Amino acid sequence: MTAKPVTAKHASLWLDRPRPAANPPIPDGSRVDVVVIGAGLTGLCTALELSRSGATVAVLDARRAGSVTTGRTTGKISLLQGTKLSQIAARYPRDVVRAYVDANRNGRRRLLDLCRSFGVPVQIETAYTYATTPGGTAALADEFEAASGAGLDVGWNDFSDLPFPVTGAIALAEQAQFDPVDLVEALVHALRERGVPVVENTRVRIVSRGLGRTAVHHAGGSLTADRVVLATGTPILDRGSFFARLEPRRSYCLAVAGVDRPPRGMYLSADSPTRSLRYVPTADGELLVVGGNGHTVGRGGATKPRVADLIDWTGRHFPGGDVTHMWSAQDYHSTDEMPLVGGVLPGDDRILVASGYDKWDDERRCGRRHDRRTNPRGAPGVGEALRPVGPEPRSEKRRAHPRTQRCSSGRDGQGVDSAARPISLVDTPRRHWPRARRGSGPRSGLHRRRPDPPSVRGVPSSRGHCPLERRRTQLGLPAARFPVHPGGTPPRGPRDPGSERIGLRCGPSG
């Protein structure tokens, strides 16, 4: 192999450049409408939209703008995202897949509009998902079906411009690639021209909510706002159980110079380990960016062998190149396959979150909707801008709680059809009461189907299904002066003293 990784810089290709001076610290005690935490594409696009809508905004980042996830991507803007659509289609109805595609289509349009308005170079290319094994071809067929059903004009072919054989590929024309840090720097410049401070090297430590305000405490002081947007890779606050809803995934990238004719287009494999390919135009010629060997953070053993394997694979298929840069990228995969966008806690839109893009940075966060009912100060309805797509997965929908209980025999002891008897705690044995009160699903004690109770101490089952009668027998009290009424409710009139002492009403409606 002719690639020389020893001379490579251990830095992202996009971040290997002089950076503009950082913004001065924001005065302690400042107040704005919205504080955006995180200066990647998510945070900067959100801040720009809010500023254009008339809100006062401040952006804080613990590092330099775009230096984490945004500055370590492969820089693709594509609606064809490997096998992402088929993974969503396996759990959601087709209309949810279409809504996901529509949201990404809107995000792609907005990103391209921003690039065009700021003069950021963009290359329009065809995106490919390809396979090299029979298993990958099967996954590719599922992706083709999901993409076609979602309205994407994808095509299938069995050949490609790659220097190794493929068993199939699907293509989507008119996608794009760019340098993401070019857009980050343009956004920072535009925000500062609008008077929006983008404060770098300032780590947020605490976000506390008070009456009518939210305080953001950072290393240099604090500021208050009506709302806070967490645009970090994963939410930095220990609320909302995002540690259990997001899975960190890491992959590795190389930039290779001197490759003869890097392939046109943007490629991503359906097989595992993944391989991502694209070319990068520079003043010194075209580079090839190769990514892959992704894994869950903390699992899969040492990472150096993964980088070495990627270098070796690149040297075999693209000989004659020199590795100029190598870096790792990390993003977060949502356990339900959909990005997490909205309030950090249910019913509270004062702290909002946008995460779980699974390496595909769509732009639902850049909504313009203005809702004065949720923001009387006049800032745009951030809660509407950051709203999730689609309903719950089919496999996780909760069934409606049954409102009636059916005995196994279909008839109760009085010869009355018990299919429509209302559920009551007195129908549940006392040992199950705490569970019945806490339960919310069909498997809880409150909704358990039970057969007709057996006789208790000689009391026939026709009367034994009433807990009051069972308790009377156990306590040695005389029988009630009225039987269980067929309608489920005892007749009006004086109640037996025994029932007052026990604290229960006879009948299933108690």
DANOR-V705926 format. One record per pair of residues at least 24 apart in sequence whose C-alpha atoms are under 8 Angstrom apart, sorted by the first residue. I is the first residue (numbers start at 1). J is the second residue. If there is no record, write none. Layout:
i->I j->J
i->I j->J
This chain:
i->1 j->312
i->1 j->315
i->1 j->316
i->1 j->319
i->1 j->320
i->2 j->315
i->2 j->319
i->2 j->320
i->2 j->321
i->2 j->322
i->3 j->256
i->3 j->311
i->3 j->315
i->3 j->319
i->3 j->320
i->3 j->321
i->3 j->322
i->3 j->323
i->4 j->321
i->4 j->322
i->4 j->323
i->5 j->311
i->5 j->322
i->5 j->323
i->5 j->324
i->7 j->323
i->7 j->324
i->8 j->323
i->8 j->324
i->8 j->325
i->8 j->326
i->9 j->324
i->9 j->325
i->9 j->326
i->10 j->325
i->10 j->326
i->10 j->327
i->11 j->325
i->11 j->326
i->11 j->327
i->12 j->71
i->12 j->72
i->12 j->325
i->12 j->326
i->12 j->327
i->12 j->328
i->13 j->72
i->13 j->255
i->13 j->325
i->13 j->326
i->14 j->71
i->14 j->72
i->14 j->179
i->14 j->180
i->14 j->181
i->15 j->67
i->15 j->71
i->15 j->72
i->15 j->181
i->22 j->64
i->22 j->199
i->22 j->200
i->23 j->197
i->23 j->198
i->23 j->199
i->23 j->200
i->24 j->199
i->25 j->199
i->25 j->220
i->26 j->197
i->26 j->199
i->27 j->221
i->28 j->220
i->28 j->221
i->28 j->222
i->28 j->223
i->29 j->221
i->29 j->222
i->29 j->223
i->29 j->224
i->30 j->222
i->30 j->223
i->30 j->224
i->31 j->223
i->31 j->224
i->31 j->225
i->32 j->56
i->32 j->57
i->32 j->58
i->32 j->223
i->32 j->224
i->32 j->225
i->32 j->226
i->33 j->57
i->33 j->225
i->33 j->226
i->33 j->227
i->33 j->377
i->33 j->379
i->34 j->58
i->34 j->225
i->34 j->226
i->34 j->227
i->34 j->228
i->34 j->229
i->35 j->59
i->35 j->60
i->35 j->225
i->35 j->227
i->35 j->228
i->35 j->229
i->36 j->60
i->36 j->228
i->36 j->229
i->36 j->230
i->36 j->231
i->37 j->61
i->37 j->204
i->37 j->228
i->37 j->229
i->37 j->230
i->37 j->231
i->37 j->232
i->38 j->62
i->38 j->65
i->38 j->230
i->38 j->231
i->38 j->232
i->39 j->64
i->39 j->65
i->39 j->66
i->39 j->198
i->39 j->231
i->39 j->232
i->40 j->65
i->40 j->66
i->40 j->67
i->40 j->68
i->40 j->69
i->40 j->70
i->40 j->184
i->40 j->231
i->40 j->232
i->41 j->66
i->41 j->70
i->41 j->184
i->42 j->231
i->42 j->354
i->42 j->361
i->42 j->363
i->42 j->365
i->43 j->229
i->43 j->230
i->43 j->231
i->43 j->232
i->44 j->184
i->44 j->187
i->44 j->188
i->45 j->187
i->45 j->365
i->45 j->366
i->46 j->365
i->46 j->366
i->46 j->367
i->47 j->191
i->48 j->187
i->48 j->190
i->48 j->191
i->49 j->366
i->49 j->367
i->49 j->368
i->50 j->368
i->50 j->379
i->50 j->380
i->51 j->191
i->51 j->194
i->51 j->196
i->53 j->368
i->53 j->370
i->53 j->379
i->53 j->380
i->54 j->378
i->54 j->379
i->54 j->380
i->55 j->378
i->55 j->379
i->55 j->380
i->56 j->196
i->56 j->379
i->57 j->196
i->57 j->197
i->58 j->196
i->58 j->197
i->58 j->198
i->58 j->199
i->59 j->196
i->59 j->197
i->59 j->198
i->59 j->199
i->60 j->198
i->60 j->199
i->60 j->200
i->60 j->202
i->60 j->203
i->60 j->204
i->61 j->198
i->61 j->199
i->61 j->200
i->61 j->201
i->61 j->202
i->61 j->203
i->61 j->204
i->62 j->200
i->62 j->201
i->62 j->202
i->62 j->203
i->62 j->204
i->63 j->200
i->63 j->201
i->63 j->202
i->63 j->203
i->64 j->200
i->64 j->201
i->65 j->184
i->65 j->185
i->65 j->188
i->65 j->200
i->66 j->181
i->66 j->184
i->68 j->329
i->69 j->233
i->69 j->329
i->69 j->330
i->69 j->331
i->70 j->180
i->70 j->181
i->71 j->180
i->71 j->181
i->72 j->327
i->72 j->328
i->72 j->329
i->72 j->330
i->73 j->180
i->73 j->329
i->73 j->359
i->74 j->253
i->74 j->278
i->74 j->289
i->74 j->291
i->75 j->177
i->75 j->178
i->75 j->179
i->75 j->180
i->76 j->176
i->76 j->177
i->76 j->178
i->76 j->266
i->77 j->108
i->77 j->175
i->77 j->176
i->77 j->177
i->77 j->178
i->78 j->108
i->78 j->127
i->78 j->175
i->78 j->176
i->79 j->104
i->79 j->105
i->79 j->108
i->79 j->175
i->80 j->127
i->80 j->128
i->80 j->129
i->80 j->147
i->80 j->171
i->80 j->172
i->81 j->129
i->81 j->268
i->81 j->360
i->82 j->129
i->82 j->143
i->82 j->268
i->82 j->269
i->82 j->270
i->83 j->129
i->83 j->139
i->83 j->140
i->83 j->143
i->83 j->270
i->84 j->143
i->85 j->143
i->85 j->146
i->85 j->147
i->86 j->142
i->86 j->143
i->86 j->145
i->86 j->146
i->86 j->147
i->87 j->337
i->88 j->337
i->88 j->338
i->89 j->146
i->91 j->393
i->91 j->394
i->91 j->395
i->92 j->392
i->92 j->393
i->92 j->394
i->93 j->394
i->94 j->149
i->94 j->150
i->95 j->150
i->96 j->389
i->96 j->390
i->96 j->391
i->97 j->146
i->97 j->150
i->98 j->149
i->98 j->150
i->98 j->151
i->99 j->389
i->99 j->390
i->100 j->389
i->100 j->390
i->101 j->150
i->103 j->362
i->103 j->363
i->103 j->364
i->104 j->362
i->104 j->363
i->104 j->364
i->106 j->363
i->106 j->364
i->107 j->362
i->107 j->363
i->107 j->364
i->108 j->362
i->108 j->363
i->110 j->363
i->114 j->183
i->115 j->183
i->118 j->183
i->118 j->186
i->120 j->178
i->120 j->182
i->120 j->183
i->120 j->186
i->121 j->178
i->121 j->179
i->122 j->176
i->122 j->177
i->122 j->178
i->122 j->179
i->123 j->176
i->123 j->177
i->123 j->178
i->124 j->174
i->124 j->175
i->124 j->176
i->124 j->177
i->125 j->173
i->125 j->174
i->125 j->175
i->125 j->176
i->125 j->177
i->125 j->264
i->125 j->265
i->125 j->266
i->126 j->171
i->126 j->172
i->126 j->173
i->126 j->174
i->126 j->175
i->126 j->176
i->126 j->265
i->126 j->266
i->127 j->171
i->127 j->172
i->127 j->173
i->127 j->174
i->127 j->175
i->127 j->265
i->127 j->266
i->127 j->267
i->128 j->169
i->128 j->170
i->128 j->171
i->128 j->172
i->128 j->265
i->128 j->266
i->128 j->267
i->128 j->268
i->129 j->169
i->129 j->170
i->129 j->171
i->129 j->267
i->129 j->268
i->129 j->269
i->129 j->270
i->130 j->166
i->130 j->167
i->130 j->168
i->130 j->169
i->130 j->170
i->130 j->267
i->130 j->268
i->130 j->269
i->130 j->270
i->131 j->166
i->131 j->167
i->131 j->168
i->131 j->169
i->131 j->269
i->131 j->270
i->131 j->271
i->132 j->165
i->132 j->166
i->132 j->167
i->132 j->168
i->132 j->271
i->133 j->166
i->133 j->167
i->133 j->271
i->134 j->167
i->135 j->271
i->136 j->270
i->136 j->271
i->137 j->167
i->137 j->168
i->137 j->270
i->139 j->270
i->140 j->168
i->140 j->169
i->140 j->170
i->140 j->270
i->144 j->170
i->161 j->263
i->161 j->264
i->162 j->263
i->163 j->317
i->163 j->318
i->164 j->317
i->177 j->266
i->206 j->237
i->207 j->237
i->214 j->350
i->226 j->350
i->227 j->349
i->227 j->350
i->227 j->351
i->227 j->352
i->228 j->350
i->228 j->351
i->228 j->352
i->229 j->351
i->229 j->352
i->229 j->353
i->229 j->354
i->230 j->351
i->230 j->352
i->230 j->353
i->230 j->354
i->231 j->353
i->231 j->354
i->231 j->355
i->232 j->354
i->232 j->355
i->233 j->331
i->233 j->332
i->233 j->355
i->233 j->356
i->234 j->332
i->234 j->355
i->234 j->356
i->235 j->353
i->235 j->355
i->239 j->344
i->239 j->345
i->240 j->344
i->240 j->345
i->245 j->334
i->245 j->335
i->245 j->336
i->246 j->332
i->246 j->333
i->246 j->334
i->246 j->335
i->246 j->356
i->247 j->296
i->247 j->332
i->247 j->333
i->247 j->334
i->247 j->335
i->248 j->296
i->248 j->297
i->248 j->330
i->248 j->331
i->248 j->332
i->248 j->333
i->249 j->294
i->249 j->295
i->249 j->296
i->249 j->297
i->249 j->330
i->249 j->331
i->249 j->332
i->249 j->333
i->250 j->294
i->250 j->295
i->250 j->296
i->250 j->297
i->250 j->328
i->250 j->329
i->250 j->330
i->250 j->331
i->251 j->291
i->251 j->292
i->251 j->293
i->251 j->294
i->251 j->295
i->251 j->328
i->251 j->329
i->251 j->330
i->252 j->291
i->252 j->292
i->252 j->293
i->252 j->294
i->252 j->306
i->252 j->307
i->252 j->326
i->252 j->327
i->252 j->328
i->252 j->329
i->253 j->289
i->253 j->290
i->253 j->291
i->253 j->292
i->253 j->326
i->253 j->327
i->253 j->328
i->253 j->329
i->254 j->288
i->254 j->289
i->254 j->290
i->254 j->291
i->254 j->311
i->254 j->323
i->254 j->324
i->254 j->325
i->254 j->326
i->254 j->327
i->255 j->287
i->255 j->288
i->255 j->289
i->255 j->290
i->255 j->323
i->255 j->324
i->255 j->325
i->255 j->326
i->256 j->287
i->256 j->288
i->256 j->289
i->256 j->290
i->256 j->321
i->256 j->322
i->256 j->323
i->256 j->324
i->256 j->325
i->257 j->285
i->257 j->286
i->257 j->287
i->257 j->288
i->257 j->321
i->257 j->322
i->257 j->323
i->257 j->324
i->258 j->286
i->258 j->287
i->258 j->320
i->258 j->321
i->258 j->322
i->259 j->287
i->259 j->288
i->259 j->318
i->259 j->319
i->259 j->320
i->259 j->321
i->259 j->322
i->260 j->318
i->260 j->320
i->262 j->286
i->262 j->287
i->262 j->288
i->290 j->314
i->331 j->356
i->331 j->357
i->331 j->358
i->331 j->359
i->332 j->356
i->332 j->357
i->332 j->358
i->332 j->359
i->333 j->357
i->333 j->358
i->333 j->359
i->334 j->358
i->336 j->393
i->338 j->389
i->339 j->388
i->340 j->388
i->341 j->365
i->341 j->386
i->341 j->387
i->341 j->388
i->342 j->383
i->342 j->386
i->342 j->387
i->342 j->388
i->343 j->383
i->343 j->386
i->349 j->382
i->349 j->383
i->352 j->382
i->352 j->383
i->352 j->386
i->353 j->386
i->354 j->386
i->398 j->441
i->399 j->441
i->399 j->442
i->401 j->440
i->401 j->441
i->401 j->442
i->401 j->447
i->402 j->442
i->402 j->447
i->405 j->447
i->405 j->449
i->406 j->449
i->407 j->449
i->407 j->450
i->407 j->451
i->407 j->452
i->408 j->449
i->408 j->450
i->408 j->451
i->408 j->452
i->409 j->451
i->409 j->452
i->412 j->452
i->412 j->462
i->413 j->452
i->413 j->461
i->413 j->462
i->413 j->463
i->413 j->465
i->414 j->462
i->414 j->486
i->416 j->486
i->421 j->488
i->421 j->508
i->422 j->508
i->422 j->509
i->423 j->447
i->423 j->508
i->423 j->509
i->424 j->508
i->424 j->509
i->424 j->510
i->425 j->510
i->426 j->466
i->426 j->467
i->426 j->504
i->426 j->507
i->426 j->508
i->426 j->509
i->426 j->510
i->427 j->465
i->427 j->466
i->427 j->467
i->427 j->508
i->429 j->467
i->466 j->506
i->466 j->507
i->466 j->508
i->467 j->506
i->468 j->499
i->468 j->504
i->468 j->505
i->468 j->506
i->469 j->506
i->472 j->498
